[in-house]
Amino acid sequence: MSIRLYIGNLPQNFKIKELEELLNSVGEGIRFKAVFDRETKACRGFGFASIADVKVANAVIEKLNGYEFNGSNLRVERSERKDSNNGGRRSNNSSNSQANRKEVKKVVHSDAPNKEAPDPRWAGELAQLKELLANQKTPV
């Protein structure tokens, strides 16, 4: 099983070959994949490295975390997949996905006024109106 490392704070003008050479100077068997923007096709400033050996992965973290690369200090750490979104993959097991959907509490925002509390957009005017009514004298 390979170790996956997050490599962030990459400079805008970096060359992937330069970073791969830097990674390979620490150890062998390191594969790097940059994350690109879908629309602009530019690197988003981070990527992931897959390393087969745990010792090499620890050496990469130790030597390259905070290392200055083309004017930016790299951020290198272990990447952990989030279980909540299955790492971006969709599951074919529909019963499992239905159970996950039921567990999520959705917050729905609405422009409709809340019957329990006054609309906050009118809070200042409402306070002034209450003050005017309190100061008003009623005829006897």
Residue pairs with C-beta under 8 A, 6 or more apart in sequence:
2 50
2 51
2 52
3 50
3 51
3 52
3 53
3 54
3 57
3 78
4 48
4 49
4 50
4 51
4 78
4 79
4 81
5 48
5 49
5 50
5 51
5 57
5 60
5 61
5 76
5 77
5 78
5 79
6 46
6 48
6 75
6 76
6 77
6 78
6 79
7 19
7 32
7 46
7 47
7 48
7 49
7 64
7 74
7 75
7 76
8 45
8 46
8 74
8 75
8 76
9 45
9 46
9 72
9 73
9 74
9 75
10 19
10 34
10 43
10 45
10 46
10 47
10 69
10 72
10 74
11 69
11 70
11 71
11 72
12 42
12 43
12 45
13 70
14 43
14 69
14 70
16 32
16 34
18 69
18 70
19 32
19 69
20 30
20 32
22 64
22 67
22 69
23 30
23 32
23 49
23 60
23 64
24 30
26 56
26 59
26 60
26 63
26 64
27 51
27 53
27 55
27 56
27 59
27 60
28 56
29 51
29 52
29 53
29 56
30 49
30 50
30 51
30 56
30 60
31 49
31 50
31 51
32 47
32 48
32 49
32 50
33 47
33 48
33 49
33 50
34 43
34 44
34 46
34 47
35 43
35 44
35 46
35 47
35 48
36 42
36 43
36 44
37 43
37 44
48 79
49 60
51 57
51 60
57 78
60 76
61 76
61 77
61 78
64 74
64 76
65 74
65 75
65 76
65 77
66 73
66 74
66 75
67 73
67 74
67 76
68 74
81 87
90 97
91 97
113 119
118 126
